[in-house]
Amino acid sequence: MTPHPELEPLAASFGVPVEAVHEVPGGVANRAYALGDDLFLRIPRSAAFEQDLLKESTVIPAAIAAGVRTPAIIEFDTTRTLIDKPYMVLERVHGTDLVDGETPPREFWQEVGGQLALLHQAERPMGAPDDDGGGDPRPTVDSLAAQGYLDVGIAAWLLGVFDHLATLIPEQKPVLLHGDLAQQNLMTHDGRLRAIIDWGDAAWGPPGMEFAKLTLEQVAATLPGYRAAGGGTDQAEGLEASALWFHLSWGISGLPKQPQPGRRHWTAPPASRLLGVLRFYASSPPDPWPTLIKKAQH
Protein backbone atom coordinates (compact mmCIF):
# COMPACT_ATOMS: atom_id res chain seq x y z
CA MET A 1 0.00 0.00 0.00
CA THR A 2 1.31 3.46 -0.86
CA PRO A 3 2.01 5.74 2.13
CA HIS A 4 -0.34 8.58 1.09
CA PRO A 5 -3.08 7.17 -1.15
CA GLU A 6 -5.36 10.15 -0.42
CA LEU A 7 -2.85 12.38 -2.24
CA GLU A 8 -2.64 10.25 -5.37
CA PRO A 9 -5.08 12.37 -7.45
CA LEU A 10 -3.26 15.58 -6.53
CA ALA A 11 0.18 14.11 -7.16
CA ALA A 12 -0.99 12.67 -10.48
CA SER A 13 -2.18 16.13 -11.58
CA PHE A 14 1.48 17.21 -11.45
CA GLY A 15 2.80 14.03 -13.03
CA VAL A 16 4.27 12.80 -9.74
CA PRO A 17 3.81 9.13 -8.77
CA VAL A 18 2.35 8.74 -5.29
CA GLU A 19 5.44 6.72 -4.33
CA ALA A 20 7.44 9.94 -4.71
CA VAL A 21 5.30 11.78 -2.12
CA HIS A 22 7.06 12.01 1.24
CA GLU A 23 5.81 13.81 4.36
CA VAL A 24 8.18 16.36 5.89
CA PRO A 25 7.72 16.53 9.68
CA GLY A 26 7.69 19.60 11.89
CA GLY A 27 5.02 22.02 10.70
CA VAL A 28 2.60 23.36 13.31
CA ALA A 29 -0.01 24.90 11.00
CA ASN A 30 0.39 22.71 7.91
CA ARG A 31 1.17 19.16 6.93
CA ALA A 32 3.99 19.32 4.40
CA TYR A 33 5.03 16.91 1.68
CA ALA A 34 7.76 16.71 -0.92
CA LEU A 35 6.18 15.98 -4.30
CA GLY A 36 9.10 14.42 -6.09
CA ASP A 37 12.25 16.51 -6.45
CA ASP A 38 10.80 19.82 -7.59
CA LEU A 39 7.54 20.52 -5.75
CA PHE A 40 6.43 21.04 -2.17
CA LEU A 41 2.86 20.61 -0.89
CA ARG A 42 1.31 22.29 2.15
CA ILE A 43 -2.12 21.38 3.57
CA PRO A 44 -3.62 23.09 6.66
CA ARG A 45 -3.89 20.77 9.65
CA SER A 46 -7.28 22.22 10.59
CA ALA A 47 -9.83 24.80 9.45
CA ALA A 48 -8.29 27.28 11.90
CA PHE A 49 -5.15 27.45 9.73
CA GLU A 50 -6.84 27.77 6.35
CA GLN A 51 -6.90 31.57 6.56
CA ASP A 52 -3.12 31.60 7.05
CA LEU A 53 -2.67 29.71 3.78
CA LEU A 54 -5.00 32.17 2.06
CA LYS A 55 -2.88 35.00 3.44
CA GLU A 56 0.25 33.36 2.07
CA SER A 57 -1.29 33.30 -1.40
CA THR A 58 -1.09 37.12 -1.46
CA VAL A 59 2.01 37.70 0.68
CA ILE A 60 4.37 35.36 -1.19
CA PRO A 61 3.93 37.14 -4.56
CA ALA A 62 4.49 40.49 -2.83
CA ALA A 63 7.68 39.22 -1.23
CA ILE A 64 8.96 37.82 -4.52
CA ALA A 65 8.16 41.10 -6.29
CA ALA A 66 10.28 42.87 -3.67
CA GLY A 67 13.23 40.59 -4.46
CA VAL A 68 13.00 38.22 -1.49
CA ARG A 69 14.25 34.67 -1.98
CA THR A 70 11.25 32.47 -1.29
CA PRO A 71 9.68 29.59 -3.23
CA ALA A 72 7.12 30.65 -5.82
CA ILE A 73 3.55 29.37 -5.70
CA ILE A 74 2.84 26.85 -8.43
CA GLU A 75 -0.81 26.29 -7.49
CA PHE A 76 -3.16 27.45 -4.74
CA ASP A 77 -6.45 25.55 -4.73
CA THR A 78 -9.51 26.03 -2.54
CA THR A 79 -11.99 24.01 -4.60
CA ARG A 80 -11.49 20.76 -2.60
CA THR A 81 -11.76 18.87 -5.87
CA LEU A 82 -8.64 16.70 -5.59
CA ILE A 83 -8.49 16.54 -1.78
CA ASP A 84 -10.93 17.65 0.92
CA LYS A 85 -8.88 20.68 2.03
CA PRO A 86 -7.34 23.72 0.40
CA TYR A 87 -3.70 23.25 -0.52
CA MET A 88 -0.69 25.10 -1.86
CA VAL A 89 2.02 23.70 -4.12
CA LEU A 90 5.31 25.59 -4.21
CA GLU A 91 8.73 25.25 -5.72
CA ARG A 92 10.82 22.92 -3.60
CA VAL A 93 13.93 24.35 -1.93
CA HIS A 94 16.83 21.96 -1.56
CA GLY A 95 18.67 22.69 1.65
CA THR A 96 18.34 22.40 5.41
CA ASP A 97 16.89 24.72 7.98
CA LEU A 98 18.99 26.05 10.85
CA VAL A 99 17.43 23.69 13.38
CA ASP A 100 18.99 20.67 11.67
CA GLY A 101 21.81 22.32 9.75
CA GLU A 102 25.27 23.44 10.80
CA THR A 103 25.82 26.88 12.33
CA PRO A 104 26.12 29.25 9.35
CA PRO A 105 28.92 31.81 8.96
CA ARG A 106 28.44 35.48 9.74
CA GLU A 107 27.96 36.21 6.03
CA PHE A 108 24.77 34.18 6.13
CA TRP A 109 23.23 36.64 8.57
CA GLN A 110 24.33 39.54 6.37
CA GLU A 111 22.29 37.93 3.59
CA VAL A 112 19.30 37.54 5.90
CA GLY A 113 19.53 41.21 6.80
CA GLY A 114 19.63 42.23 3.15
CA GLN A 115 16.57 40.12 2.40
CA LEU A 116 14.64 41.67 5.28
CA ALA A 117 15.51 45.16 4.06
CA LEU A 118 13.95 44.27 0.69
CA LEU A 119 10.87 42.80 2.35
CA HIS A 120 10.35 45.85 4.53
CA GLN A 121 10.22 48.04 1.43
CA ALA A 122 7.42 45.98 -0.13
CA GLU A 123 3.93 47.28 -0.73
CA ARG A 124 1.27 46.03 1.66
CA PRO A 125 -0.52 43.03 0.13
CA MET A 126 -4.15 42.22 0.71
CA GLY A 127 -4.60 39.95 3.70
CA ALA A 128 -1.64 41.16 5.77
CA PRO A 129 -3.19 42.05 9.17
CA ASP A 130 -2.09 44.84 11.48
CA ASP A 131 0.02 43.57 14.40
CA ASP A 132 1.72 45.69 17.05
CA GLY A 133 3.23 42.75 18.89
CA GLY A 134 0.99 42.92 21.93
CA GLY A 135 1.24 46.56 22.93
CA ASP A 136 2.83 47.94 26.09
CA PRO A 137 4.31 45.15 28.27
CA ARG A 138 4.46 47.22 31.47
CA PRO A 139 0.93 46.29 32.66
CA THR A 140 1.95 42.64 32.20
CA VAL A 141 4.96 43.20 34.45
CA ASP A 142 2.70 44.63 37.16
CA SER A 143 0.25 41.74 36.77
CA LEU A 144 2.93 39.05 36.96
CA ALA A 145 4.40 40.69 40.06
CA ALA A 146 0.97 40.67 41.70
CA GLN A 147 0.56 36.97 40.83
CA GLY A 148 3.96 36.06 42.26
CA TYR A 149 5.78 35.30 39.00
CA LEU A 150 8.12 38.25 39.57
CA ASP A 151 9.40 39.74 42.80
CA VAL A 152 8.80 43.43 43.43
CA GLY A 153 12.43 44.44 42.92
CA ILE A 154 12.80 42.66 39.57
CA ALA A 155 9.45 44.06 38.42
CA ALA A 156 10.60 47.60 39.25
CA TRP A 157 13.86 47.03 37.37
CA LEU A 158 12.03 45.68 34.32
CA LEU A 159 9.71 48.66 34.31
CA GLY A 160 12.80 50.89 34.31
CA VAL A 161 14.26 48.95 31.37
CA PHE A 162 11.07 49.35 29.36
CA ASP A 163 10.86 53.04 30.26
CA HIS A 164 14.42 53.53 28.97
CA LEU A 165 13.88 51.50 25.80
CA ALA A 166 10.75 53.53 25.06
CA THR A 167 12.91 56.66 24.87
CA LEU A 168 15.16 55.05 22.26
CA ILE A 169 12.54 53.55 19.95
CA PRO A 170 11.35 56.08 17.38
CA GLU A 171 7.90 55.93 15.89
CA GLN A 172 8.19 53.02 13.51
CA LYS A 173 6.45 53.13 10.15
CA PRO A 174 4.72 49.76 9.67
CA VAL A 175 6.24 47.40 7.12
CA LEU A 176 5.49 43.97 5.69
CA LEU A 177 6.80 41.45 8.23
CA HIS A 178 7.55 37.79 7.65
CA GLY A 179 6.30 37.36 11.21
CA ASP A 180 8.03 34.06 11.96
CA LEU A 181 11.64 34.71 11.08
CA ALA A 182 13.05 31.79 13.04
CA GLN A 183 15.63 29.06 12.56
CA GLN A 184 13.12 26.58 11.13
CA ASN A 185 12.13 29.02 8.38
CA LEU A 186 15.60 29.90 7.08
CA MET A 187 16.88 27.45 4.48
CA THR A 188 20.61 27.15 3.95
CA HIS A 189 23.06 25.28 1.76
CA ASP A 190 26.86 25.53 1.86
CA GLY A 191 26.62 28.40 4.33
CA ARG A 192 24.45 30.54 2.06
CA LEU A 193 20.84 31.59 2.45
CA ARG A 194 18.69 29.63 -0.01
CA ALA A 195 15.25 30.91 0.96
CA ILE A 196 12.97 32.31 3.63
CA ILE A 197 9.91 30.05 3.91
CA ASP A 198 6.53 29.79 5.67
CA TRP A 199 4.63 33.08 5.50
CA GLY A 200 1.60 32.10 7.58
CA ASP A 201 2.38 34.66 10.31
CA ALA A 202 3.03 37.56 7.93
CA ALA A 203 1.70 40.89 9.18
CA TRP A 204 1.90 44.66 8.82
CA GLY A 205 3.76 46.01 11.84
CA PRO A 206 6.86 47.67 13.34
CA PRO A 207 10.22 46.65 11.83
CA GLY A 208 11.74 45.79 15.21
CA MET A 209 9.19 43.03 15.74
CA GLU A 210 10.72 41.11 12.81
CA PHE A 211 13.75 40.33 14.96
CA ALA A 212 11.87 38.86 17.91
CA LYS A 213 12.15 35.19 16.91
CA LEU A 214 15.86 35.11 16.16
CA THR A 215 18.24 34.82 19.09
CA LEU A 216 19.80 38.14 20.05
CA GLU A 217 23.16 36.84 18.84
CA GLN A 218 21.56 36.31 15.44
CA VAL A 219 19.89 39.72 15.57
CA ALA A 220 23.23 41.41 16.25
CA ALA A 221 24.72 39.60 13.24
CA THR A 222 21.74 40.43 10.99
CA LEU A 223 21.31 44.15 11.62
CA PRO A 224 24.52 45.30 9.83
CA GLY A 225 23.32 43.61 6.61
CA TYR A 226 19.85 45.05 7.12
CA ARG A 227 21.19 48.58 7.46
CA ALA A 228 23.67 48.18 4.61
CA ALA A 229 20.76 47.29 2.31
CA GLY A 230 18.81 50.39 3.33
CA GLY A 231 16.69 49.02 6.16
CA GLY A 232 16.03 51.19 9.22
CA THR A 233 18.55 53.82 8.15
CA ASP A 234 16.99 56.53 10.32
CA GLN A 235 16.68 54.50 13.52
CA ALA A 236 20.26 54.48 14.92
CA GLU A 237 20.14 52.25 18.04
CA GLY A 238 16.36 52.19 17.82
CA LEU A 239 16.35 48.83 16.02
CA GLU A 240 18.38 47.18 18.78
CA ALA A 241 16.15 48.79 21.41
CA SER A 242 13.02 47.62 19.60
CA ALA A 243 14.32 44.05 19.20
CA LEU A 244 15.22 43.90 22.90
CA TRP A 245 11.79 45.33 23.78
CA PHE A 246 10.05 42.45 22.03
CA HIS A 247 12.40 39.79 23.39
CA LEU A 248 11.77 40.97 26.94
CA SER A 249 8.07 41.63 26.40
CA TRP A 250 7.32 38.25 24.84
CA GLY A 251 9.67 36.49 27.25
CA ILE A 252 7.87 37.91 30.27
CA SER A 253 4.40 37.22 28.91
CA GLY A 254 5.45 33.60 28.26
CA LEU A 255 6.45 32.86 31.86
CA PRO A 256 3.02 31.55 32.98
CA LYS A 257 2.57 29.35 29.89
CA GLN A 258 2.76 25.57 29.98
CA PRO A 259 5.73 23.74 28.40
CA GLN A 260 5.32 22.41 24.85
CA PRO A 261 7.56 19.34 24.57
CA GLY A 262 8.71 18.35 21.12
CA ARG A 263 8.42 21.76 19.46
CA ARG A 264 11.32 22.61 17.16
CA HIS A 265 11.43 26.38 17.70
CA TRP A 266 13.76 27.60 20.42
CA THR A 267 11.15 29.95 21.91
CA ALA A 268 8.72 27.15 22.84
CA PRO A 269 9.97 26.56 26.42
CA PRO A 270 8.47 29.29 28.66
CA ALA A 271 11.80 30.61 29.97
CA SER A 272 13.82 30.37 26.74
CA ARG A 273 13.51 34.00 25.66
CA LEU A 274 14.58 35.43 28.99
CA LEU A 275 17.44 32.94 29.33
CA GLY A 276 18.41 33.86 25.78
CA VAL A 277 18.66 37.51 26.79
CA LEU A 278 20.79 36.49 29.78
CA ARG A 279 23.10 34.40 27.60
CA PHE A 280 23.50 37.25 25.11
CA TYR A 281 24.37 39.82 27.74
CA ALA A 282 26.78 37.40 29.45
CA SER A 283 28.71 37.16 26.16
CA SER A 284 29.86 40.81 26.17
CA PRO A 285 27.75 41.95 23.20
CA PRO A 286 28.91 44.80 20.95
CA ASP A 287 27.70 48.39 21.17
CA PRO A 288 25.04 49.65 21.50
CA TRP A 289 23.58 46.59 23.27
CA PRO A 290 25.25 47.06 26.71
CA THR A 291 23.95 50.61 27.10
CA LEU A 292 20.36 49.53 26.46
CA ILE A 293 20.36 47.81 29.85
CA LYS A 294 22.99 49.75 31.82
CA LYS A 295 21.38 53.15 31.33
CA ALA A 296 18.10 51.72 32.55
CA GLN A 297 19.66 51.01 35.95
CA HIS A 298 20.23 54.72 36.74
C-alpha positions as CSV (number, residue, x, y, z in Angstrom):
1,M,0.0,0.0,0.0
2,T,1.3,3.5,-0.9
3,P,2.0,5.7,2.1
4,H,-0.3,8.6,1.1
5,P,-3.1,7.2,-1.1
6,E,-5.4,10.1,-0.4
7,L,-2.9,12.4,-2.2
8,E,-2.6,10.3,-5.4
9,P,-5.1,12.4,-7.5
10,L,-3.3,15.6,-6.5
11,A,0.2,14.1,-7.2
12,A,-1.0,12.7,-10.5
13,S,-2.2,16.1,-11.6
14,F,1.5,17.2,-11.4
15,G,2.8,14.0,-13.0
16,V,4.3,12.8,-9.7
17,P,3.8,9.1,-8.8
18,V,2.4,8.7,-5.3
19,E,5.4,6.7,-4.3
20,A,7.4,9.9,-4.7
21,V,5.3,11.8,-2.1
22,H,7.1,12.0,1.2
23,E,5.8,13.8,4.4
24,V,8.2,16.4,5.9
25,P,7.7,16.5,9.7
26,G,7.7,19.6,11.9
27,G,5.0,22.0,10.7
28,V,2.6,23.4,13.3
29,A,0.0,24.9,11.0
30,N,0.4,22.7,7.9
31,R,1.2,19.2,6.9
32,A,4.0,19.3,4.4
33,Y,5.0,16.9,1.7
34,A,7.8,16.7,-0.9
35,L,6.2,16.0,-4.3
36,G,9.1,14.4,-6.1
37,D,12.2,16.5,-6.5
38,D,10.8,19.8,-7.6
39,L,7.5,20.5,-5.7
40,F,6.4,21.0,-2.2
41,L,2.9,20.6,-0.9
42,R,1.3,22.3,2.2
43,I,-2.1,21.4,3.6
44,P,-3.6,23.1,6.7
45,R,-3.9,20.8,9.7
46,S,-7.3,22.2,10.6
47,A,-9.8,24.8,9.5
48,A,-8.3,27.3,11.9
49,F,-5.1,27.5,9.7
50,E,-6.8,27.8,6.4
51,Q,-6.9,31.6,6.6
52,D,-3.1,31.6,7.0
53,L,-2.7,29.7,3.8
54,L,-5.0,32.2,2.1
55,K,-2.9,35.0,3.4
56,E,0.3,33.4,2.1
57,S,-1.3,33.3,-1.4
58,T,-1.1,37.1,-1.5
59,V,2.0,37.7,0.7
60,I,4.4,35.4,-1.2
61,P,3.9,37.1,-4.6
62,A,4.5,40.5,-2.8
63,A,7.7,39.2,-1.2
64,I,9.0,37.8,-4.5
65,A,8.2,41.1,-6.3
66,A,10.3,42.9,-3.7
67,G,13.2,40.6,-4.5
68,V,13.0,38.2,-1.5
69,R,14.2,34.7,-2.0
70,T,11.3,32.5,-1.3
71,P,9.7,29.6,-3.2
72,A,7.1,30.7,-5.8
73,I,3.6,29.4,-5.7
74,I,2.8,26.8,-8.4
75,E,-0.8,26.3,-7.5
76,F,-3.2,27.4,-4.7
77,D,-6.4,25.6,-4.7
78,T,-9.5,26.0,-2.5
79,T,-12.0,24.0,-4.6
80,R,-11.5,20.8,-2.6
81,T,-11.8,18.9,-5.9
82,L,-8.6,16.7,-5.6
83,I,-8.5,16.5,-1.8
84,D,-10.9,17.7,0.9
85,K,-8.9,20.7,2.0
86,P,-7.3,23.7,0.4
87,Y,-3.7,23.3,-0.5
88,M,-0.7,25.1,-1.9
89,V,2.0,23.7,-4.1
90,L,5.3,25.6,-4.2
91,E,8.7,25.2,-5.7
92,R,10.8,22.9,-3.6
93,V,13.9,24.3,-1.9
94,H,16.8,22.0,-1.6
95,G,18.7,22.7,1.6
96,T,18.3,22.4,5.4
97,D,16.9,24.7,8.0
98,L,19.0,26.1,10.9
99,V,17.4,23.7,13.4
100,D,19.0,20.7,11.7
101,G,21.8,22.3,9.7
102,E,25.3,23.4,10.8
103,T,25.8,26.9,12.3
104,P,26.1,29.2,9.4
105,P,28.9,31.8,9.0
106,R,28.4,35.5,9.7
107,E,28.0,36.2,6.0
108,F,24.8,34.2,6.1
109,W,23.2,36.6,8.6
110,Q,24.3,39.5,6.4
111,E,22.3,37.9,3.6
112,V,19.3,37.5,5.9
113,G,19.5,41.2,6.8
114,G,19.6,42.2,3.2
115,Q,16.6,40.1,2.4
116,L,14.6,41.7,5.3
117,A,15.5,45.2,4.1
118,L,13.9,44.3,0.7
119,L,10.9,42.8,2.3
120,H,10.3,45.8,4.5
121,Q,10.2,48.0,1.4
122,A,7.4,46.0,-0.1
123,E,3.9,47.3,-0.7
124,R,1.3,46.0,1.7
125,P,-0.5,43.0,0.1
126,M,-4.1,42.2,0.7
127,G,-4.6,39.9,3.7
128,A,-1.6,41.2,5.8
129,P,-3.2,42.1,9.2
130,D,-2.1,44.8,11.5
131,D,0.0,43.6,14.4
132,D,1.7,45.7,17.1
133,G,3.2,42.7,18.9
134,G,1.0,42.9,21.9
135,G,1.2,46.6,22.9
136,D,2.8,47.9,26.1
137,P,4.3,45.2,28.3
138,R,4.5,47.2,31.5
139,P,0.9,46.3,32.7
140,T,1.9,42.6,32.2
141,V,5.0,43.2,34.4
142,D,2.7,44.6,37.2
143,S,0.2,41.7,36.8
144,L,2.9,39.0,37.0
145,A,4.4,40.7,40.1
146,A,1.0,40.7,41.7
147,Q,0.6,37.0,40.8
148,G,4.0,36.1,42.3
149,Y,5.8,35.3,39.0
150,L,8.1,38.3,39.6
151,D,9.4,39.7,42.8
152,V,8.8,43.4,43.4
153,G,12.4,44.4,42.9
154,I,12.8,42.7,39.6
155,A,9.5,44.1,38.4
156,A,10.6,47.6,39.3
157,W,13.9,47.0,37.4
158,L,12.0,45.7,34.3
159,L,9.7,48.7,34.3
160,G,12.8,50.9,34.3
161,V,14.3,48.9,31.4
162,F,11.1,49.4,29.4
163,D,10.9,53.0,30.3
164,H,14.4,53.5,29.0
165,L,13.9,51.5,25.8
166,A,10.8,53.5,25.1
167,T,12.9,56.7,24.9
168,L,15.2,55.0,22.3
169,I,12.5,53.6,20.0
170,P,11.3,56.1,17.4
171,E,7.9,55.9,15.9
172,Q,8.2,53.0,13.5
173,K,6.4,53.1,10.1
174,P,4.7,49.8,9.7
175,V,6.2,47.4,7.1
176,L,5.5,44.0,5.7
177,L,6.8,41.4,8.2
178,H,7.5,37.8,7.7
179,G,6.3,37.4,11.2
180,D,8.0,34.1,12.0
181,L,11.6,34.7,11.1
182,A,13.0,31.8,13.0
183,Q,15.6,29.1,12.6
184,Q,13.1,26.6,11.1
185,N,12.1,29.0,8.4
186,L,15.6,29.9,7.1
187,M,16.9,27.4,4.5
188,T,20.6,27.2,4.0
189,H,23.1,25.3,1.8
190,D,26.9,25.5,1.9
191,G,26.6,28.4,4.3
192,R,24.4,30.5,2.1
193,L,20.8,31.6,2.4
194,R,18.7,29.6,0.0
195,A,15.3,30.9,1.0
196,I,13.0,32.3,3.6
197,I,9.9,30.0,3.9
198,D,6.5,29.8,5.7
199,W,4.6,33.1,5.5
200,G,1.6,32.1,7.6
201,D,2.4,34.7,10.3
202,A,3.0,37.6,7.9
203,A,1.7,40.9,9.2
204,W,1.9,44.7,8.8
205,G,3.8,46.0,11.8
206,P,6.9,47.7,13.3
207,P,10.2,46.7,11.8
208,G,11.7,45.8,15.2
209,M,9.2,43.0,15.7
210,E,10.7,41.1,12.8
211,F,13.8,40.3,15.0
212,A,11.9,38.9,17.9
213,K,12.1,35.2,16.9
214,L,15.9,35.1,16.2
215,T,18.2,34.8,19.1
216,L,19.8,38.1,20.1
217,E,23.2,36.8,18.8
218,Q,21.6,36.3,15.4
219,V,19.9,39.7,15.6
220,A,23.2,41.4,16.3
221,A,24.7,39.6,13.2
222,T,21.7,40.4,11.0
223,L,21.3,44.1,11.6
224,P,24.5,45.3,9.8
225,G,23.3,43.6,6.6
226,Y,19.9,45.1,7.1
227,R,21.2,48.6,7.5
228,A,23.7,48.2,4.6
229,A,20.8,47.3,2.3
230,G,18.8,50.4,3.3
231,G,16.7,49.0,6.2
232,G,16.0,51.2,9.2
233,T,18.6,53.8,8.2
234,D,17.0,56.5,10.3
235,Q,16.7,54.5,13.5
236,A,20.3,54.5,14.9
237,E,20.1,52.3,18.0
238,G,16.4,52.2,17.8
239,L,16.3,48.8,16.0
240,E,18.4,47.2,18.8
241,A,16.1,48.8,21.4
242,S,13.0,47.6,19.6
243,A,14.3,44.1,19.2
244,L,15.2,43.9,22.9
245,W,11.8,45.3,23.8
246,F,10.1,42.4,22.0
247,H,12.4,39.8,23.4
248,L,11.8,41.0,26.9
249,S,8.1,41.6,26.4
250,W,7.3,38.2,24.8
251,G,9.7,36.5,27.3
252,I,7.9,37.9,30.3
253,S,4.4,37.2,28.9
254,G,5.5,33.6,28.3
255,L,6.4,32.9,31.9
256,P,3.0,31.6,33.0
257,K,2.6,29.4,29.9
258,Q,2.8,25.6,30.0
259,P,5.7,23.7,28.4
260,Q,5.3,22.4,24.9
261,P,7.6,19.3,24.6
262,G,8.7,18.4,21.1
263,R,8.4,21.8,19.5
264,R,11.3,22.6,17.2
265,H,11.4,26.4,17.7
266,W,13.8,27.6,20.4
267,T,11.1,30.0,21.9
268,A,8.7,27.1,22.8
269,P,10.0,26.6,26.4
270,P,8.5,29.3,28.7
271,A,11.8,30.6,30.0
272,S,13.8,30.4,26.7
273,R,13.5,34.0,25.7
274,L,14.6,35.4,29.0
275,L,17.4,32.9,29.3
276,G,18.4,33.9,25.8
277,V,18.7,37.5,26.8
278,L,20.8,36.5,29.8
279,R,23.1,34.4,27.6
280,F,23.5,37.2,25.1
281,Y,24.4,39.8,27.7
282,A,26.8,37.4,29.5
283,S,28.7,37.2,26.2
284,S,29.9,40.8,26.2
285,P,27.7,41.9,23.2
286,P,28.9,44.8,21.0
287,D,27.7,48.4,21.2
288,P,25.0,49.6,21.5
289,W,23.6,46.6,23.3
290,P,25.3,47.1,26.7
291,T,24.0,50.6,27.1
292,L,20.4,49.5,26.5
293,I,20.4,47.8,29.9
294,K,23.0,49.7,31.8
295,K,21.4,53.1,31.3
296,A,18.1,51.7,32.6
297,Q,19.7,51.0,36.0
298,H,20.2,54.7,36.7
